[in-house]
Amino acid sequence: MLEFGADAAMMSGSGPTVFAIVKQYSRAKRVYNGLRGFCSEVYMVRPWNDEGAS
């Protein structure tokens, strides 16, 4: 993920899931498209900000 342009990458739990943080949408698309070449499940999401929610 770092090689494709992610700002940070980490493993979640014992390792079946990895994720990356990317600040710019264009770089996120590059990471996403790069991973789609050899991973069957790749998702691009953005964080939810629920500040002020009741």
mmCIF entry with sequence, helices, sheets and N, C-alpha, C, O atoms, coordinates in Angstrom:
data_MODEL
# 
_entry.id   MODEL 
# 
_entity.id                         1 
_entity.type                       polymer 
_entity.pdbx_number_of_molecules   1 
# 
_entity_poly.entity_id                      1 
_entity_poly.type                           'polypeptide(L)' 
_entity_poly.nstd_linkage                   no 
_entity_poly.nstd_monomer                   no 
_entity_poly.pdbx_seq_one_letter_code       MLEFGADAAMMSGSGPTVFAIVKQYSRAKRVYNGLRGFCSEVYMVRPWNDEGAS 
_entity_poly.pdbx_seq_one_letter_code_can   MLEFGADAAMMSGSGPTVFAIVKQYSRAKRVYNGLRGFCSEVYMVRPWNDEGAS 
_entity_poly.pdbx_strand_id                 A 
# 
loop_
_entity_poly_seq.entity_id 
_entity_poly_seq.num 
_entity_poly_seq.mon_id 
_entity_poly_seq.hetero 
1 1  MET n 
1 2  LEU n 
1 3  GLU n 
1 4  PHE n 
1 5  GLY n 
1 6  ALA n 
1 7  ASP n 
1 8  ALA n 
1 9  ALA n 
1 10 MET n 
1 11 MET n 
1 12 SER n 
1 13 GLY n 
1 14 SER n 
1 15 GLY n 
1 16 PRO n 
1 17 THR n 
1 18 VAL n 
1 19 PHE n 
1 20 ALA n 
1 21 ILE n 
1 22 VAL n 
1 23 LYS n 
1 24 GLN n 
1 25 TYR n 
1 26 SER n 
1 27 ARG n 
1 28 ALA n 
1 29 LYS n 
1 30 ARG n 
1 31 VAL n 
1 32 TYR n 
1 33 ASN n 
1 34 GLY n 
1 35 LEU n 
1 36 ARG n 
1 37 GLY n 
1 38 PHE n 
1 39 CYS n 
1 40 SER n 
1 41 GLU n 
1 42 VAL n 
1 43 TYR n 
1 44 MET n 
1 45 VAL n 
1 46 ARG n 
1 47 PRO n 
1 48 TRP n 
1 49 ASN n 
1 50 ASP n 
1 51 GLU n 
1 52 GLY n 
1 53 ALA n 
1 54 SER n 
# 
_struct_asym.id          A 
_struct_asym.entity_id   1 
# 
_struct_conf.conf_type_id            HELX_P 
_struct_conf.id                      HELX_P1 
_struct_conf.pdbx_PDB_helix_id       AA1 
_struct_conf.beg_label_comp_id       TYR 
_struct_conf.beg_label_asym_id       A 
_struct_conf.beg_label_seq_id        25 
_struct_conf.pdbx_beg_PDB_ins_code   ? 
_struct_conf.end_label_comp_id       ARG 
_struct_conf.end_label_asym_id       A 
_struct_conf.end_label_seq_id        36 
_struct_conf.pdbx_end_PDB_ins_code   ? 
_struct_conf.beg_auth_comp_id        TYR 
_struct_conf.beg_auth_asym_id        A 
_struct_conf.beg_auth_seq_id         25 
_struct_conf.end_auth_comp_id        ARG 
_struct_conf.end_auth_asym_id        A 
_struct_conf.end_auth_seq_id         36 
_struct_conf.pdbx_PDB_helix_class    1 
_struct_conf.details                 ? 
_struct_conf.pdbx_PDB_helix_length   12 
# 
_struct_conf_type.id          HELX_P 
_struct_conf_type.criteria    ? 
_struct_conf_type.reference   ? 
# 
_struct_sheet.id               AA1 
_struct_sheet.type             ? 
_struct_sheet.number_strands   2 
_struct_sheet.details          ? 
# 
_struct_sheet_order.sheet_id     AA1 
_struct_sheet_order.range_id_1   1 
_struct_sheet_order.range_id_2   2 
_struct_sheet_order.offset       ? 
_struct_sheet_order.sense        anti-parallel 
# 
loop_
_struct_sheet_range.sheet_id 
_struct_sheet_range.id 
_struct_sheet_range.beg_label_comp_id 
_struct_sheet_range.beg_label_asym_id 
_struct_sheet_range.beg_label_seq_id 
_struct_sheet_range.pdbx_beg_PDB_ins_code 
_struct_sheet_range.end_label_comp_id 
_struct_sheet_range.end_label_asym_id 
_struct_sheet_range.end_label_seq_id 
_struct_sheet_range.pdbx_end_PDB_ins_code 
_struct_sheet_range.beg_auth_comp_id 
_struct_sheet_range.beg_auth_asym_id 
_struct_sheet_range.beg_auth_seq_id 
_struct_sheet_range.end_auth_comp_id 
_struct_sheet_range.end_auth_asym_id 
_struct_sheet_range.end_auth_seq_id 
AA1 1 ALA A 8  ? SER A 12 ? ALA A 8  SER A 12 
AA1 2 THR A 17 ? ILE A 21 ? THR A 17 ILE A 21 
# 
loop_
_atom_site.group_PDB 
_atom_site.id 
_atom_site.type_symbol 
_atom_site.label_atom_id 
_atom_site.label_alt_id 
_atom_site.label_comp_id 
_atom_site.label_asym_id 
_atom_site.label_entity_id 
_atom_site.label_seq_id 
_atom_site.pdbx_PDB_ins_code 
_atom_site.Cartn_x 
_atom_site.Cartn_y 
_atom_site.Cartn_z 
_atom_site.occupancy 
_atom_site.B_iso_or_equiv 
_atom_site.pdbx_formal_charge 
_atom_site.auth_seq_id 
_atom_site.auth_comp_id 
_atom_site.auth_asym_id 
_atom_site.auth_atom_id 
_atom_site.pdbx_PDB_model_num 
ATOM 1   N N  . MET A 1 1  ? 0.813   -1.175  0.000  1.00 0.00 ? 1  MET A N  1 
ATOM 2   C CA . MET A 1 1  ? 0.000   0.000   0.000  1.00 0.00 ? 1  MET A CA 1 
ATOM 3   C C  . MET A 1 1  ? 0.871   1.259   0.000  1.00 0.00 ? 1  MET A C  1 
ATOM 4   O O  . MET A 1 1  ? 0.585   2.237   -0.692 1.00 0.00 ? 1  MET A O  1 
ATOM 5   N N  . LEU A 1 2  ? 1.915   1.205   0.778  1.00 0.00 ? 2  LEU A N  1 
ATOM 6   C CA . LEU A 1 2  ? 2.830   2.350   0.811  1.00 0.00 ? 2  LEU A CA 1 
ATOM 7   C C  . LEU A 1 2  ? 3.470   2.584   -0.550 1.00 0.00 ? 2  LEU A C  1 
ATOM 8   O O  . LEU A 1 2  ? 3.667   3.727   -0.961 1.00 0.00 ? 2  LEU A O  1 
ATOM 9   N N  . GLU A 1 3  ? 3.791   1.512   -1.240 1.00 0.00 ? 3  GLU A N  1 
ATOM 10  C CA . GLU A 1 3  ? 4.405   1.639   -2.565 1.00 0.00 ? 3  GLU A CA 1 
ATOM 11  C C  . GLU A 1 3  ? 3.454   2.260   -3.578 1.00 0.00 ? 3  GLU A C  1 
ATOM 12  O O  . GLU A 1 3  ? 3.900   2.869   -4.551 1.00 0.00 ? 3  GLU A O  1 
ATOM 13  N N  . PHE A 1 4  ? 2.149   2.115   -3.363 1.00 0.00 ? 4  PHE A N  1 
ATOM 14  C CA . PHE A 1 4  ? 1.165   2.717   -4.259 1.00 0.00 ? 4  PHE A CA 1 
ATOM 15  C C  . PHE A 1 4  ? 0.828   4.146   -3.873 1.00 0.00 ? 4  PHE A C  1 
ATOM 16  O O  . PHE A 1 4  ? 0.107   4.823   -4.605 1.00 0.00 ? 4  PHE A O  1 
ATOM 17  N N  . GLY A 1 5  ? 1.340   4.630   -2.723 1.00 0.00 ? 5  GLY A N  1 
ATOM 18  C CA . GLY A 1 5  ? 1.148   6.021   -2.368 1.00 0.00 ? 5  GLY A CA 1 
ATOM 19  C C  . GLY A 1 5  ? 0.398   6.291   -1.077 1.00 0.00 ? 5  GLY A C  1 
ATOM 20  O O  . GLY A 1 5  ? 0.090   7.448   -0.790 1.00 0.00 ? 5  GLY A O  1 
ATOM 21  N N  . ALA A 1 6  ? 0.092   5.266   -0.283 1.00 0.00 ? 6  ALA A N  1 
ATOM 22  C CA . ALA A 1 6  ? -0.608  5.483   0.983  1.00 0.00 ? 6  ALA A CA 1 
ATOM 23  C C  . ALA A 1 6  ? 0.281   6.255   1.955  1.00 0.00 ? 6  ALA A C  1 
ATOM 24  O O  . ALA A 1 6  ? 1.503   6.107   1.945  1.00 0.00 ? 6  ALA A O  1 
ATOM 25  N N  . ASP A 1 7  ? -0.347  7.083   2.796  1.00 0.00 ? 7  ASP A N  1 
ATOM 26  C CA . ASP A 1 7  ? 0.397   7.824   3.813  1.00 0.00 ? 7  ASP A CA 1 
ATOM 27  C C  . ASP A 1 7  ? 0.783   6.922   4.976  1.00 0.00 ? 7  ASP A C  1 
ATOM 28  O O  . ASP A 1 7  ? 1.828   7.126   5.594  1.00 0.00 ? 7  ASP A O  1 
ATOM 29  N N  . ALA A 1 8  ? -0.045  5.930   5.282  1.00 0.00 ? 8  ALA A N  1 
ATOM 30  C CA . ALA A 1 8  ? 0.222   4.975   6.359  1.00 0.00 ? 8  ALA A CA 1 
ATOM 31  C C  . ALA A 1 8  ? -0.528  3.691   6.049  1.00 0.00 ? 8  ALA A C  1 
ATOM 32  O O  . ALA A 1 8  ? -1.553  3.717   5.367  1.00 0.00 ? 8  ALA A O  1 
ATOM 33  N N  . ALA A 1 9  ? -0.027  2.577   6.542  1.00 0.00 ? 9  ALA A N  1 
ATOM 34  C CA . ALA A 1 9  ? -0.695  1.289   6.372  1.00 0.00 ? 9  ALA A CA 1 
ATOM 35  C C  . ALA A 1 9  ? -0.481  0.470   7.630  1.00 0.00 ? 9  ALA A C  1 
ATOM 36  O O  . ALA A 1 9  ? 0.591   0.502   8.234  1.00 0.00 ? 9  ALA A O  1 
ATOM 37  N N  . MET A 1 10 ? -1.525  -0.272  8.021  1.00 0.00 ? 10 MET A N  1 
ATOM 38  C CA . MET A 1 10 ? -1.442  -1.087  9.228  1.00 0.00 ? 10 MET A CA 1 
ATOM 39  C C  . MET A 1 10 ? -2.218  -2.385  9.043  1.00 0.00 ? 10 MET A C  1 
ATOM 40  O O  . MET A 1 10 ? -3.038  -2.517  8.134  1.00 0.00 ? 10 MET A O  1 
ATOM 41  N N  . MET A 1 11 ? -1.940  -3.331  9.921  1.00 0.00 ? 11 MET A N  1 
ATOM 42  C CA . MET A 1 11 ? -2.644  -4.598  9.950  1.00 0.00 ? 11 MET A CA 1 
ATOM 43  C C  . MET A 1 11 ? -3.642  -4.556  11.103 1.00 0.00 ? 11 MET A C  1 
ATOM 44  O O  . MET A 1 11 ? -3.321  -4.062  12.184 1.00 0.00 ? 11 MET A O  1 
ATOM 45  N N  . SER A 1 12 ? -4.822  -5.061  10.883 1.00 0.00 ? 12 SER A N  1 
ATOM 46  C CA . SER A 1 12 ? -5.857  -5.079  11.911 1.00 0.00 ? 12 SER A CA 1 
ATOM 47  C C  . SER A 1 12 ? -5.941  -6.471  12.524 1.00 0.00 ? 12 SER A C  1 
ATOM 48  O O  . SER A 1 12 ? -6.041  -7.463  11.803 1.00 0.00 ? 12 SER A O  1 
ATOM 49  N N  . GLY A 1 13 ? -5.901  -6.548  13.837 1.00 0.00 ? 13 GLY A N  1 
ATOM 50  C CA . GLY A 1 13 ? -6.016  -7.843  14.510 1.00 0.00 ? 13 GLY A CA 1 
ATOM 51  C C  . GLY A 1 13 ? -4.846  -8.748  14.203 1.00 0.00 ? 13 GLY A C  1 
ATOM 52  O O  . GLY A 1 13 ? -3.690  -8.324  14.216 1.00 0.00 ? 13 GLY A O  1 
ATOM 53  N N  . SER A 1 14 ? -5.162  -10.010 13.925 1.00 0.00 ? 14 SER A N  1 
ATOM 54  C CA . SER A 1 14 ? -4.114  -11.009 13.710 1.00 0.00 ? 14 SER A CA 1 
ATOM 55  C C  . SER A 1 14 ? -3.640  -11.076 12.269 1.00 0.00 ? 14 SER A C  1 
ATOM 56  O O  . SER A 1 14 ? -2.790  -11.901 11.933 1.00 0.00 ? 14 SER A O  1 
ATOM 57  N N  . GLY A 1 15 ? -4.173  -10.229 11.424 1.00 0.00 ? 15 GLY A N  1 
ATOM 58  C CA . GLY A 1 15 ? -3.608  -10.146 10.094 1.00 0.00 ? 15 GLY A CA 1 
ATOM 59  C C  . GLY A 1 15 ? -4.495  -10.382 8.895  1.00 0.00 ? 15 GLY A C  1 
ATOM 60  O O  . GLY A 1 15 ? -4.024  -10.175 7.777  1.00 0.00 ? 15 GLY A O  1 
ATOM 61  N N  . PRO A 1 16 ? -5.755  -10.803 9.038  1.00 0.00 ? 16 PRO A N  1 
ATOM 62  C CA . PRO A 1 16 ? -6.527  -11.026 7.818  1.00 0.00 ? 16 PRO A CA 1 
ATOM 63  C C  . PRO A 1 16 ? -6.955  -9.729  7.135  1.00 0.00 ? 16 PRO A C  1 
ATOM 64  O O  . PRO A 1 16 ? -7.387  -9.750  5.982  1.00 0.00 ? 16 PRO A O  1 
ATOM 65  N N  . THR A 1 17 ? -6.840  -8.616  7.829  1.00 0.00 ? 17 THR A N  1 
ATOM 66  C CA . THR A 1 17 ? -7.271  -7.340  7.279  1.00 0.00 ? 17 THR A CA 1 
ATOM 67  C C  . THR A 1 17 ? -6.152  -6.311  7.405  1.00 0.00 ? 17 THR A C  1 
ATOM 68  O O  . THR A 1 17 ? -5.539  -6.174  8.463  1.00 0.00 ? 17 THR A O  1 
ATOM 69  N N  . VAL A 1 18 ? -5.898  -5.605  6.336  1.00 0.00 ? 18 VAL A N  1 
ATOM 70  C CA . VAL A 1 18 ? -4.956  -4.497  6.367  1.00 0.00 ? 18 VAL A CA 1 
ATOM 71  C C  . VAL A 1 18 ? -5.685  -3.260  5.850  1.00 0.00 ? 18 VAL A C  1 
ATOM 72  O O  . VAL A 1 18 ? -6.635  -3.363  5.074  1.00 0.00 ? 18 VAL A O  1 
ATOM 73  N N  . PHE A 1 19 ? -5.226  -2.092  6.291  1.00 0.00 ? 19 PHE A N  1 
ATOM 74  C CA . PHE A 1 19 ? -5.856  -0.869  5.840  1.00 0.00 ? 19 PHE A CA 1 
ATOM 75  C C  . PHE A 1 19 ? -4.801  0.213   5.685  1.00 0.00 ? 19 PHE A C  1 
ATOM 76  O O  . PHE A 1 19 ? -3.703  0.128   6.235  1.00 0.00 ? 19 PHE A O  1 
ATOM 77  N N  . ALA A 1 20 ? -5.165  1.227   4.922  1.00 0.00 ? 20 ALA A N  1 
ATOM 78  C CA . ALA A 1 20 ? -4.256  2.339   4.680  1.00 0.00 ? 20 ALA A CA 1 
ATOM 79  C C  . ALA A 1 20 ? -4.990  3.648   4.914  1.00 0.00 ? 20 ALA A C  1 
ATOM 80  O O  . ALA A 1 20 ? -6.210  3.731   4.773  1.00 0.00 ? 20 ALA A O  1 
ATOM 81  N N  . ILE A 1 21 ? -4.228  4.663   5.272  1.00 0.00 ? 21 ILE A N  1 
ATOM 82  C CA . ILE A 1 21 ? -4.736  6.025   5.400  1.00 0.00 ? 21 ILE A CA 1 
ATOM 83  C C  . ILE A 1 21 ? -4.137  6.828   4.252  1.00 0.00 ? 21 ILE A C  1 
ATOM 84  O O  . ILE A 1 21 ? -2.927  6.808   4.030  1.00 0.00 ? 21 ILE A O  1 
ATOM 85  N N  . VAL A 1 22 ? -4.993  7.529   3.532  1.00 0.00 ? 22 VAL A N  1 
ATOM 86  C CA . VAL A 1 22 ? -4.548  8.340   2.405  1.00 0.00 ? 22 VAL A CA 1 
ATOM 87  C C  . VAL A 1 22 ? -5.279  9.671   2.482  1.00 0.00 ? 22 VAL A C  1 
ATOM 88  O O  . VAL A 1 22 ? -6.506  9.698   2.587  1.00 0.00 ? 22 VAL A O  1 
ATOM 89  N N  . LYS A 1 23 ? -4.551  10.763  2.434  1.00 0.00 ? 23 LYS A N  1 
ATOM 90  C CA . LYS A 1 23 ? -5.156  12.088  2.587  1.00 0.00 ? 23 LYS A CA 1 
ATOM 91  C C  . LYS A 1 23 ? -5.803  12.608  1.317  1.00 0.00 ? 23 LYS A C  1 
ATOM 92  O O  . LYS A 1 23 ? -6.800  13.327  1.385  1.00 0.00 ? 23 LYS A O  1 
ATOM 93  N N  . GLN A 1 24 ? -5.261  12.264  0.168  1.00 0.00 ? 24 GLN A N  1 
ATOM 94  C CA . GLN A 1 24 ? -5.771  12.799  -1.097 1.00 0.00 ? 24 GLN A CA 1 
ATOM 95  C C  . GLN A 1 24 ? -6.544  11.738  -1.860 1.00 0.00 ? 24 GLN A C  1 
ATOM 96  O O  . GLN A 1 24 ? -6.114  10.589  -1.961 1.00 0.00 ? 24 GLN A O  1 
ATOM 97  N N  . TYR A 1 25 ? -7.696  12.137  -2.400 1.00 0.00 ? 25 TYR A N  1 
ATOM 98  C CA . TYR A 1 25 ? -8.543  11.203  -3.130 1.00 0.00 ? 25 TYR A CA 1 
ATOM 99  C C  . TYR A 1 25 ? -7.810  10.581  -4.325 1.00 0.00 ? 25 TYR A C  1 
ATOM 100 O O  . TYR A 1 25 ? -7.930  9.381   -4.570 1.00 0.00 ? 25 TYR A O  1 
ATOM 101 N N  . SER A 1 26 ? -7.058  11.388  -5.059 1.00 0.00 ? 26 SER A N  1 
ATOM 102 C CA . SER A 1 26 ? -6.368  10.863  -6.242 1.00 0.00 ? 26 SER A CA 1 
ATOM 103 C C  . SER A 1 26 ? -5.366  9.775   -5.854 1.00 0.00 ? 26 SER A C  1 
ATOM 104 O O  . SER A 1 26 ? -5.230  8.779   -6.564 1.00 0.00 ? 26 SER A O  1 
ATOM 105 N N  . ARG A 1 27 ? -4.676  9.956   -4.748 1.00 0.00 ? 27 ARG A N  1 
ATOM 106 C CA . ARG A 1 27 ? -3.738  8.925   -4.280 1.00 0.00 ? 27 ARG A CA 1 
ATOM 107 C C  . ARG A 1 27 ? -4.492  7.708   -3.764 1.00 0.00 ? 27 ARG A C  1 
ATOM 108 O O  . ARG A 1 27 ? -4.032  6.579   -3.935 1.00 0.00 ? 27 ARG A O  1 
ATOM 109 N N  . ALA A 1 28 ? -5.640  7.922   -3.138 1.00 0.00 ? 28 ALA A N  1 
ATOM 110 C CA . ALA A 1 28 ? -6.451  6.792   -2.668 1.00 0.00 ? 28 ALA A CA 1 
ATOM 111 C C  . ALA A 1 28 ? -6.894  5.928   -3.846 1.00 0.00 ? 28 ALA A C  1 
ATOM 112 O O  . ALA A 1 28 ? -6.882  4.700   -3.761 1.00 0.00 ? 28 ALA A O  1 
ATOM 113 N N  . LYS A 1 29 ? -7.284  6.572   -4.940 1.00 0.00 ? 29 LYS A N  1 
ATOM 114 C CA . LYS A 1 29 ? -7.669  5.815   -6.143 1.00 0.00 ? 29 LYS A CA 1 
ATOM 115 C C  . LYS A 1 29 ? -6.492  5.024   -6.696 1.00 0.00 ? 29 LYS A C  1 
ATOM 116 O O  . LYS A 1 29 ? -6.665  3.904   -7.179 1.00 0.00 ? 29 LYS A O  1 
ATOM 117 N N  . ARG A 1 30 ? -5.301  5.599   -6.627 1.00 0.00 ? 30 ARG A N  1 
ATOM 118 C CA . ARG A 1 30 ? -4.116  4.885   -7.116 1.00 0.00 ? 30 ARG A CA 1 
ATOM 119 C C  . ARG A 1 30 ? -3.851  3.646   -6.261 1.00 0.00 ? 30 ARG A C  1 
ATOM 120 O O  . ARG A 1 30 ? -3.548  2.578   -6.792 1.00 0.00 ? 30 ARG A O  1 
ATOM 121 N N  . VAL A 1 31 ? -3.965  3.787   -4.944 1.00 0.00 ? 31 VAL A N  1 
ATOM 122 C CA . VAL A 1 31 ? -3.784  2.643   -4.048 1.00 0.00 ? 31 VAL A CA 1 
ATOM 123 C C  . VAL A 1 31 ? -4.847  1.595   -4.343 1.00 0.00 ? 31 VAL A C  1 
ATOM 124 O O  . VAL A 1 31 ? -4.535  0.414   -4.495 1.00 0.00 ? 31 VAL A O  1 
ATOM 125 N N  . TYR A 1 32 ? -6.099  2.024   -4.423 1.00 0.00 ? 32 TYR A N  1 
ATOM 126 C CA . TYR A 1 32 ? -7.219  1.118   -4.709 1.00 0.00 ? 32 TYR A CA 1 
ATOM 127 C C  . TYR A 1 32 ? -6.993  0.351   -6.021 1.00 0.00 ? 32 TYR A C  1 
ATOM 128 O O  . TYR A 1 32 ? -7.090  -0.876  -6.054 1.00 0.00 ? 32 TYR A O  1 
ATOM 129 N N  . ASN A 1 33 ? -6.696  1.072   -7.076 1.00 0.00 ? 33 ASN A N  1 
ATOM 130 C CA . ASN A 1 33 ? -6.500  0.430   -8.379 1.00 0.00 ? 33 ASN A CA 1 
ATOM 131 C C  . ASN A 1 33 ? -5.285  -0.489  -8.383 1.00 0.00 ? 33 ASN A C  1 
ATOM 132 O O  . ASN A 1 33 ? -5.306  -1.537  -9.027 1.00 0.00 ? 33 ASN A O  1 
ATOM 133 N N  . GLY A 1 34 ? -4.241  -0.113  -7.682 1.00 0.00 ? 34 GLY A N  1 
ATOM 134 C CA . GLY A 1 34 ? -3.069  -0.973  -7.604 1.00 0.00 ? 34 GLY A CA 1 
ATOM 135 C C  . GLY A 1 34 ? -3.350  -2.283  -6.899 1.00 0.00 ? 34 GLY A C  1 
ATOM 136 O O  . GLY A 1 34 ? -2.867  -3.336  -7.313 1.00 0.00 ? 34 GLY A O  1 
ATOM 137 N N  . LEU A 1 35 ? -4.132  -2.217  -5.832 1.00 0.00 ? 35 LEU A N  1 
ATOM 138 C CA . LEU A 1 35 ? -4.453  -3.431  -5.079 1.00 0.00 ? 35 LEU A CA 1 
ATOM 139 C C  . LEU A 1 35 ? -5.449  -4.317  -5.805 1.00 0.00 ? 35 LEU A C  1 
ATOM 140 O O  . LEU A 1 35 ? -5.413  -5.538  -5.657 1.00 0.00 ? 35 LEU A O  1 
ATOM 141 N N  . ARG A 1 36 ? -6.340  -3.718  -6.588 1.00 0.00 ? 36 ARG A N  1 
ATOM 142 C CA . ARG A 1 36 ? -7.322  -4.505  -7.329 1.00 0.00 ? 36 ARG A CA 1 
ATOM 143 C C  . ARG A 1 36 ? -6.652  -5.482  -8.299 1.00 0.00 ? 36 ARG A C  1 
ATOM 144 O O  . ARG A 1 36 ? -7.268  -6.457  -8.727 1.00 0.00 ? 36 ARG A O  1 
ATOM 145 N N  . GLY A 1 37 ? -5.406  -5.220  -8.640 1.00 0.00 ? 37 GLY A N  1 
ATOM 146 C CA . GLY A 1 37 ? -4.707  -6.090  -9.567 1.00 0.00 ? 37 GLY A CA 1 
ATOM 147 C C  . GLY A 1 37 ? -4.403  -7.463  -9.003 1.00 0.00 ? 37 GLY A C  1 
ATOM 148 O O  . GLY A 1 37 ? -4.214  -8.408  -9.769 1.00 0.00 ? 37 GLY A O  1 
ATOM 149 N N  . PHE A 1 38 ? -4.350  -7.605  -7.671 1.00 0.00 ? 38 PHE A N  1 
ATOM 150 C CA . PHE A 1 38 ? -4.017  -8.912  -7.109 1.00 0.00 ? 38 PHE A CA 1 
ATOM 151 C C  . PHE A 1 38 ? -4.775  -9.281  -5.841 1.00 0.00 ? 38 PHE A C  1 
ATOM 152 O O  . PHE A 1 38 ? -4.468  -10.301 -5.223 1.00 0.00 ? 38 PHE A O  1 
ATOM 153 N N  . CYS A 1 39 ? -5.750  -8.486  -5.441 1.00 0.00 ? 39 CYS A N  1 
ATOM 154 C CA . CYS A 1 39 ? -6.587  -8.810  -4.279 1.00 0.00 ? 39 CYS A CA 1 
ATOM 155 C C  . CYS A 1 39 ? -8.038  -8.916  -4.728 1.00 0.00 ? 39 CYS A C  1 
ATOM 156 O O  . CYS A 1 39 ? -8.507  -8.103  -5.525 1.00 0.00 ? 39 CYS A O  1 
ATOM 157 N N  . SER A 1 40 ? -8.745  -9.914  -4.219 1.00 0.00 ? 40 SER A N  1 
ATOM 158 C CA . SER A 1 40 ? -10.137 -10.087 -4.637 1.00 0.00 ? 40 SER A CA 1 
ATOM 159 C C  . SER A 1 40 ? -11.087 -9.134  -3.924 1.00 0.00 ? 40 SER A C  1 
ATOM 160 O O  . SER A 1 40 ? -12.135 -8.798  -4.476 1.00 0.00 ? 40 SER A O  1 
ATOM 161 N N  . GLU A 1 41 ? -10.755 -8.691  -2.726 1.00 0.00 ? 41 GLU A N  1 
ATOM 162 C CA . GLU A 1 41 ? -11.614 -7.770  -1.996 1.00 0.00 ? 41 GLU A CA 1 
ATOM 163 C C  . GLU A 1 41 ? -10.829 -6.519  -1.606 1.00 0.00 ? 41 GLU A C  1 
ATOM 164 O O  . GLU A 1 41 ? -9.951  -6.565  -0.745 1.00 0.00 ? 41 GLU A O  1 
ATOM 165 N N  . VAL A 1 42 ? -11.157 -5.415  -2.245 1.00 0.00 ? 42 VAL A N  1 
ATOM 166 C CA . VAL A 1 42 ? -10.534 -4.134  -1.955 1.00 0.00 ? 42 VAL A CA 1 
ATOM 167 C C  . VAL A 1 42 ? -11.651 -3.107  -1.852 1.00 0.00 ? 42 VAL A C  1 
ATOM 168 O O  . VAL A 1 42 ? -12.517 -3.035  -2.723 1.00 0.00 ? 42 VAL A O  1 
ATOM 169 N N  . TYR A 1 43 ? -11.632 -2.316  -0.790 1.00 0.00 ? 43 TYR A N  1 
ATOM 170 C CA . TYR A 1 43 ? -12.664 -1.314  -0.577 1.00 0.00 ? 43 TYR A CA 1 
ATOM 171 C C  . TYR A 1 43 ? -12.016 0.033   -0.320 1.00 0.00 ? 43 TYR A C  1 
ATOM 172 O O  . TYR A 1 43 ? -10.972 0.125   0.326  1.00 0.00 ? 43 TYR A O  1 
ATOM 173 N N  . MET A 1 44 ? -12.653 1.076   -0.836 1.00 0.00 ? 44 MET A N  1 
ATOM 174 C CA . MET A 1 44 ? -12.198 2.425   -0.541 1.00 0.00 ? 44 MET A CA 1 
ATOM 175 C C  . MET A 1 44 ? -13.351 3.114   0.185  1.00 0.00 ? 44 MET A C  1 
ATOM 176 O O  . MET A 1 44 ? -14.462 3.210   -0.337 1.00 0.00 ? 44 MET A O  1 
ATOM 177 N N  . VAL A 1 45 ? -13.071 3.584   1.383  1.00 0.00 ? 45 VAL A N  1 
ATOM 178 C CA . VAL A 1 45 ? -14.095 4.240   2.197  1.00 0.00 ? 45 VAL A CA 1 
ATOM 179 C C  . VAL A 1 45 ? -13.540 5.555   2.726  1.00 0.00 ? 45 VAL A C  1 
ATOM 180 O O  . VAL A 1 45 ? -12.335 5.802   2.667  1.00 0.00 ? 45 VAL A O  1 
ATOM 181 N N  . ARG A 1 46 ? -14.420 6.385   3.236  1.00 0.00 ? 46 ARG A N  1 
ATOM 182 C CA . ARG A 1 46 ? -13.946 7.595   3.887  1.00 0.00 ? 46 ARG A CA 1 
ATOM 183 C C  . ARG A 1 46 ? -14.530 7.637   5.289  1.00 0.00 ? 46 ARG A C  1 
ATOM 184 O O  . ARG A 1 46 ? -15.599 7.077   5.530  1.00 0.00 ? 46 ARG A O  1 
ATOM 185 N N  . PRO A 1 47 ? -13.852 8.284   6.203  1.00 0.00 ? 47 PRO A N  1 
ATOM 186 C CA . PRO A 1 47 ? -14.302 8.285   7.590  1.00 0.00 ? 47 PRO A CA 1 
ATOM 187 C C  . PRO A 1 47 ? -15.603 9.070   7.773  1.00 0.00 ? 47 PRO A C  1 
ATOM 188 O O  . PRO A 1 47 ? -15.899 9.998   7.021  1.00 0.00 ? 47 PRO A O  1 
ATOM 189 N N  . TRP A 1 48 ? -16.344 8.686   8.758  1.00 0.00 ? 48 TRP A N  1 
ATOM 190 C CA . TRP A 1 48 ? -17.591 9.341   9.102  1.00 0.00 ? 48 TRP A CA 1 
ATOM 191 C C  . TRP A 1 48 ? -17.326 10.269  10.270 1.00 0.00 ? 48 TRP A C  1 
ATOM 192 O O  . TRP A 1 48 ? -16.746 9.844   11.270 1.00 0.00 ? 48 TRP A O  1 
ATOM 193 N N  . ASN A 1 49 ? -17.730 11.512  10.173 1.00 0.00 ? 49 ASN A N  1 
ATOM 194 C CA . ASN A 1 49 ? -17.595 12.476  11.254 1.00 0.00 ? 49 ASN A CA 1 
ATOM 195 C C  . ASN A 1 49 ? -18.994 12.733  11.799 1.00 0.00 ? 49 ASN A C  1 
ATOM 196 O O  . ASN A 1 49 ? -19.809 13.379  11.140 1.00 0.00 ? 49 ASN A O  1 
ATOM 197 N N  . ASP A 1 50 ? -19.277 12.231  12.999 1.00 0.00 ? 50 ASP A N  1 
ATOM 198 C CA . ASP A 1 50 ? -20.610 12.407  13.565 1.00 0.00 ? 50 ASP A CA 1 
ATOM 199 C C  . ASP A 1 50 ? -20.626 13.411  14.716 1.00 0.00 ? 50 ASP A C  1 
ATOM 200 O O  . ASP A 1 50 ? -21.498 13.351  15.583 1.00 0.00 ? 50 ASP A O  1 
ATOM 201 N N  . GLU A 1 51 ? -19.672 14.322  14.723 1.00 0.00 ? 51 GLU A N  1 
ATOM 202 C CA . GLU A 1 51 ? -19.665 15.362  15.757 1.00 0.00 ? 51 GLU A CA 1 
ATOM 203 C C  . GLU A 1 51 ? -20.953 16.167  15.678 1.00 0.00 ? 51 GLU A C  1 
ATOM 204 O O  . GLU A 1 51 ? -21.420 16.517  14.594 1.00 0.00 ? 51 GLU A O  1 
ATOM 205 N N  . GLY A 1 52 ? -21.506 16.447  16.821 1.00 0.00 ? 52 GLY A N  1 
ATOM 206 C CA . GLY A 1 52 ? -22.742 17.225  16.866 1.00 0.00 ? 52 GLY A CA 1 
ATOM 207 C C  . GLY A 1 52 ? -23.993 16.393  16.706 1.00 0.00 ? 52 GLY A C  1 
ATOM 208 O O  . GLY A 1 52 ? -25.102 16.920  16.784 1.00 0.00 ? 52 GLY A O  1 
ATOM 209 N N  . ALA A 1 53 ? -23.832 15.086  16.482 1.00 0.00 ? 53 ALA A N  1 
ATOM 210 C CA . ALA A 1 53 ? -25.009 14.226  16.360 1.00 0.00 ? 53 ALA A CA 1 
ATOM 211 C C  . ALA A 1 53 ? -25.645 14.033  17.717 1.00 0.00 ? 53 ALA A C  1 
ATOM 212 O O  . ALA A 1 53 ? -24.946 13.936  18.726 1.00 0.00 ? 53 ALA A O  1 
ATOM 213 N N  . SER A 1 54 ? -26.958 13.976  17.751 1.00 0.00 ? 54 SER A N  1 
ATOM 214 C CA . SER A 1 54 ? -27.671 13.822  19.033 1.00 0.00 ? 54 SER A CA 1 
ATOM 215 C C  . SER A 1 54 ? -27.841 12.371  19.388 1.00 0.00 ? 54 SER A C  1 
ATOM 216 O O  . SER A 1 54 ? -28.417 12.054  20.429 1.00 0.00 ? 54 SER A O  1 
# 
